[in-house]
């Protein structure tokens, strides 16, 4: 009966495995810096105030989230978020403000959402999947 050779008889290829691990790590780190290489999107335009005192704040939704993600407001202020979807990502397809309904967003079509600013605290807004979030903070 012939006996199969032991695995100890075969040398382990350590150098190629280590080289592959180093190469994979380098590629992973290079991929993490993808945002730095991407062209910078222009920020949303500044807020406007209507004759009735309602302040409209433009908010863009892109692959990285809401911009701006933090909006300051005064207690009781009439506030409106003008949300524009700038990404084809499914996560950016909907938005919800506070306890309000989920609203669909078409690409590059602004949607105005009224915000009831409380006396203190904050009002959260999020994508339909609740992965990207923003906040209106009472100051």
SULDA-V771380 format. One record per run of one state. SS is the DSSP state (hx for helix, st for strand, lp for the rest). FROM is the first residue (numbers start at 1). LEN is the number of residues. If there is no record, write none. Layout:
<<SS | FROM | LEN> <SS | FROM | LEN>>
This chain:
<<lp | 1 | 6> <hx | 7 | 3> <lp | 10 | 4> <hx | 14 | 19> <lp | 33 | 1> <hx | 34 | 4> <lp | 38 | 10> <st | 48 | 2> <lp | 50 | 5> <st | 55 | 8> <lp | 63 | 2> <st | 65 | 3> <lp | 68 | 2> <st | 70 | 4> <lp | 74 | 4> <st | 78 | 8> <lp | 86 | 4> <hx | 90 | 4> <st | 94 | 4> <lp | 98 | 4> <st | 102 | 3> <lp | 105 | 2> <st | 107 | 1> <lp | 108 | 3> <st | 111 | 6> <lp | 117 | 5> <st | 122 | 6> <lp | 128 | 5> <st | 133 | 6> <lp | 139 | 1>>
